[in-house]
Amino acid sequence: MITRNNCRFWDRYLSPLFLAGKVQEKGFVWCFKIALRMLSQQVCRRGRHFITHYKQKKLFIINLFNFLSVRKPKKVILGVWDYKVIPWSVGDFLVFIETLSVLKLKHEADKVDVCVICDCEKPAGNRGYTNINPTNFRYYLFNLLPIINTSPYLGSVFQFDSRSEFYCFLKQNINRYQIYPPISAQLKESFNFYGGATLREIRDFYNERGFIPYLAINDYHLGWAYNLYRTQAKGLLPVVVCLRNRPDSPHRNADKDVWLSFFDLCKSTFPEVVFVIIGMREEIFKEFRDRSNVIVAKDYGSTLVDDFALIRTSLLFMSVNTGGSTIANFSDVPYLIFGMSLEWREQMGLKPDSSWEFATQDQKIFYSSFIITPHSLLKEFSNLYCVLDIQNWHNKALAYKSPLYSAASWEF
């Protein structure tokens, strides 16, 4: 019979003080076996209260054993992304995540942890972004944080809005991590990742190993992209296009008339193709919606990661020089990227008319010396389109299921 005295008896012998003393006297394994044996003898007794009590104490013992067990520490890469010195950009953050993936493989680490620092009092950092301030920085920050999930080796994620809190965390965990960038570069504030530096770590890794890890897109967003094609572009071949149109760097913006004329040419030449426009809402030219062979992804609620998924699932990706194209760079998606500056090519040490060492033969970069006209776009598009394996794209699209349910549910 279960009584209050029985429960008090178990409470006394399963109390933290009693267990700690026995662990010290007999050792973990002995205490663990004895406790499970004693509790198991009571399972057959009646009483819902005791069974619940038993389960809770059993879980307590198991979790205590796990907590006190000494395990071999894992080797982890810690990437520190500090908005005091780093640009608020999509492309640079993606290059950073790819760099951490390369370092993980190079050093045979178990996983990658990412730490993001954004000073809540001076979030604009040393670059002095005029539109980022203490009242709105979290909006920009949490729009960019999903980029971290493109890491195929992601472990833990930390976010600090105080540099003093970050330094405290770093001092407590410095021996657990291999840190990138090095602490010396962080303290000197010399880690300037603008333009993705030179991609040195990634390129060196490719030259040594002959491959690079691809950025990851999760199944939910891939399913969302394929579902958009099925419902809004049924029977058509999607070519995803990203056209920059921002006031802060007009020299990198796309020429609206040129691209609209290109879409019109493709309407008659490639009637089976539909162009899916991605990018920020403010960047969308309203004339796009007048073209029957153009879909604006933002009209269907696409997020930043949805745009990444559209790039990854497209038959072919076309873009001007913009951060989102980095998703295509670290993938096997065929692409045509226009408007890369000659200064950038020099900085990267690339030869004229060449792309990255790790690019496939279907991934092409065009520099600012290339004159962009409707017909020059059509020529490059035709050359690449005609060599693509369209049946292989269809097979992938057919094999992919509809997107997962967007909220966790035990009844779905």
Steps between C-alpha positions, in 0.01 A plus 500: 500500500630843409500749783640844569767333715611283204550809288691673777721190526583518129542877514764459773699230321470664160579850621796683341700499828457126553590423138803728502632321811449154352658604171807616688512179706415232242548660159257589219443158348426319826254766615332507163443121492379479860260791458344351188467158669328649805262704293422214261378288793224750561368516142245225552340678793175679444446867511532762229665740744788261573552415130527871417729545799711205382533635147608840622765354731625264229537790259675698771756224555564452127541873441719538809721217377532670159570834665778366722657269241835610362496494120765572246458862385411552136712699259296800391557798270360825642430766240462855635300743286536846655285777353731763641745431217297283262259625230126448534486295180366166380787396274782555749315307771449207260870497407581499874276197561663319208845585640404345835387183319837477327684549830288230661605247235860616491550464875276191530279671755169355617284803426481876454364744760417856396505809721348829383577825682298815451550789745149613596624852571702547178367236260611685183860413585811664362345530154233739622188363330256792511182290508600269786452627855425368853124500437494295179820293483326179608279515191808496275684253723227235508446531127862396449536235772327227290813507283674305777276202424671458161791340688492124435694439825320737735514439874410776747414863426572789737395862468631779724387862502780598737871466431577457872266200515669350196846545654377327816369208293826483305718490813292218646505291180827594330651153546198327347526663159713561200398861434462675165599775448791479748451686827784738410308614190186549707672708768671717236168526310694417187275221368343682206293250303373746242463328165574164659870591525670283235330166581852379572401219738234370260720513193796341679274221623375433146853495359601246767187279507335550159157591642324746730205439735177651370286735705191323633131578443253312720221278370218736597626784281599271213147357509357852502699589187394191306141556609513856362615363164221239499223744585607824331716373212342166415673331208760778466874504570596748775797731451558700819619859457639742761527864387645752739315833524618698802575869559819440703705362208340601167804388298410138587132532410340317209385689190123449512437556128771258393365217713137564405598484133690178566190344659297606197749336262485178701122498488511409131834316493452289815125486572553208740707718737368713786718752683460510879613834646644498852641772726372762743152641446642847444717370214216365287424696182122530465526431125599140576139423584393602148695208347319167470829309517609664828406408859588723796580271795422771758139502377477151650660589831856383438751558779876529472544125548216432253699702247804285577288190437372640170859553386601149606202334326501705178597361163734795457580810705565847357613801700683826509770540764304455823536313827229240439698353212746358756254215557554400137880541528517225762277253320478314169218719364579634149528880507575815303615786724558841341668825600790383715748785519851479354635623836331205670657262247841647576442471874406136461794430269278356226604489135299689233175326406551244776288392795577331831722196500214302652238612244358242257502547124135615527578778748617821334599848621500808275696812592409864456680501162216279369236725338157400626232532234181300440669307218827436687295361791300287258816363340659395831172362628447296181853358508460373854133397478565275200752282686301451821351164598135604516374146560719474808343820636151356439593181684615698805187717498266200474677318782463787744194505725293801598641716780481376856239637737629841609426451873603213726203267550448153649176447306614588146 
